[in-house]
Amino acid sequence: MRVNFKETEEYLDQAARHGIKPSLDRIRILCSKLGDPQLAFPSIHITGTNGKTSTARMISSILEVGGRKVARYTSPHMQSVTERMCINGRPVSERDFAALLQEILPQVKETDRETGDPLSYFEITTAMAFVHFAKRKVDAGVIEVGLGGRWDATNLVDSRVQLITGVALDHVVELGGTVEKIAFEKAGIIKEDSYVISAVSDTEALEVISRTCEEKGSSLKLLGRDFQLLYNLTYGIETGKVGQAVGIQGLLREYPEVFVPLLGEHQAINAACAVAVCETWAGSLSDLSSTEVEAGLRRVRSPGRLEVVSLDPLVLLDGAHNPDGASRLAHVIANDLDYENLILVVGILQDKDARHMLELLLPLASTVVATQSGDERATPARKLASMVEEMKRDCVVVEDVAEAVKFARTLAAVSDLVCVTGSLYTVGEARTALGLRPE
């Protein structure tokens, strides 16, 4: 019996109840039964606390410009699970997604019986992506870690290039309560005799990564030492040209002026890392032209990451879901945008440091609207509002995200800024409410 897309989603939702299990045993057995599809294409593997998806999109876009068939695997999704697996920027179709689960289901069930420990949502979707990319004979797979790295299901790929964007406190229950412990988990993706690109600046994290590279005989290339962000200059939003001009000194050549249609210095840093990764993957000047780099960055999109979806009023969607992300968002709001009043729509998951995030964002807001996504881990809007009120700020509760966005826009004058943030799930529901398609 053939399953449809809705039934596929329901099956995966059931698998999600098995939770996160720190082991590669199940995914290794499953992939072996499937013929190890993850080894059928060369991979670039990406981890880091923030910036993984944006950088994955930049790398993919640059490599695609040269005529390559590039697969991209990212998570979580915002609007549709099909977003997780793309080839040349196009998400897998709902029909093909359902067919992929149908294809690997016998092996999934066999693995569950053999191990007595059911495969998780992420393990199953990762195996589906590997099969999809192998069948489509992609030239490169840009693979984002789901959580950590060492025991993440994606860590079966045999990558020649790894990227560690940065390390900060997040997912402390699963990864550890110190930057050093988290860095150890993320350094777990480093392979023998490979190339590691990183923007990590924290001393303790960098020590862990450097030591791992030495142990593995891998070459570490660092932002600020081996490649540089020369400058970044944000365009005024009022021009209608959202983004920034950046100068990058890569590993192979200089790119004196590149337009990146994304906001924030952190996205400029991500762009520098993406360039270094592509240069390393290509291996020589002749295999990666400056035109490919410039055109790839110029056309990149990263939905839900400082995404401007309206100019009057200015509406900004950002999936910041930890203090590091909230700090970057606050910096952009305070320094790069021109507005009168900020209406902040915020919905945060229960396992996040909501109080710290609010401390960073509330001083900028004129009005706060507390909401909650449909995810079962969402902090109840009224509980979030209580935190806001404890910080001596008034707060409006609108539990449904779509209604919260609609309400915020009715409050906003043309010169105001509406920012929806707190989690990718909140932002995903906001995108849907605003009529934006999954990308």
C-alpha angles and dihedrals in degrees: 000000000000116000121218127221095267091051089048091054090049092051091051092047088057090050089052089068089070088071130203117327119188100225140096093204098095097043091045092054092046094049091047089055088050093052096260096281091180089073094056094085137033113259140208109206122207132194136157139121095266137004098042099123096041091050091046089054091049093050092047093048093051094048093045092057089066091061097261124142103238127189121204126196117187139157154251103024122220106204109002133016087229088075089073095073119043135164115204090346097307117117117229111267119255089244093053091044091056091045091053092056090046090052097052098034095097090054091045091054092045090052092048091052094046097048099033085218113099120231116253129238092258094047092053095046090046091054089047090053092049091052092046094050093045093050091050090051095228121194093222139008118214101200124189121204114240097211131354106327114239096080098016114130091240091062091091091080116106098225125182092195126042128185125204105188099189143314127237137144112291135125087022093167092059101031106029138269099266134065089237093057092046091049089053090056093047093046086060090087092063110113131205115279094359138131121256122198118192145169093193111139103167107111097222094045092047091051090055093048093045092049092050091050090052092049091049096043090240129149116242119207114190133199108244093024109047101015131016146211098222097189144325126211120189118221115230109260090223089070089065089235103115113197143044144274112239136187117211132188102203130192092264107025146351123266101199099187125014126164115226113187092213132091130238138049088256089063089052088053089048089052091053090051092047091053092050090049093050092047090051093046092049092045101206144039091251092057095052120036125202087239091061091051095047095044093044094053093042092060100039120125129191110184116210094016107106086319116176108211100167136023102196100068098011109240118191126187118197128168095209103158105168136041093265091055092043090052091054091047091049090051092053093046092049099042113022106038131071114213142130105227132009118222104195118203108191135181120167134183119247095242093059131091093256095166094056091046091052091049088059097045107033097071088064097049129093093186130020124204116190116207140157134223123229091255112117090231094059117125107243109258092234091054090050089049089053090056090051092049091048085060088057095254129125116240136192117214118218106162099193112073095215091052091045091055091047091049093048091052091052088055095049124094118211089263095051133095125231112197121188113195148133102098142010088245091058091047092047091056089046091053090052091048090052091053096250119150124232112265 
